[in-house]
């Protein structure tokens, strides 16, 4: 493995990651969900992620460190019920889709002008995200391939294209489940991807029905 192994708990290592991402590079890291690729929310970061993932069409989830940053990314802030849901579930393994701010570049949003945002429940990621408007996040696998649960399972095609592997341990992911993706862009909430957050639990917090795929 050519990439340098570093740790989230080391503040000097966090600075190395910040510098690398600030230069448009991609980093592999453990998280509160699955092993993921991280990049700055710039065109350079987007293009480098696409080159590594071998994909061009799907948008990426954006990690933020606080709910106030929603204002930069969304067309309008969520209503009281959705805001309560987010305040309860964030930080956590819930990704929310919103109508994107029309002033954002196309590479931040989907073809139907939606944007995916999450606040992770991971101290290292939160510290890192505080230095950026947002960070692209995607699973550390090639398009169409299984999601790795250990560093050793990450494809050499990925490892050979990055400089840093950052982890809490080098052998396991904290949870191993992807985030639940919830479309909050319409009055009727809908699960887009099942994941770590149980839908029934989300409905109890939300106080209403959430459609499932």
ABEGO torsion letter per residue (X at the ends): XABBBBBAABAAAAAAAAAAAAAGBBBBBBBABBBBBBBBBBAAAAAAAAAAAGBAABBBBBBBABAAAAAAABABBBBAAAAAAAAAAOBEABBBBBBBBAABBAAABBAAGBBBBBBBBBAAAAAAAAABABBBBBBBBBBGBBBBABAAABBAAAAAABABBBBABAABBAAGBBBBBBBAABABBBBABBBABBAAAAAAAAGBBBBBX
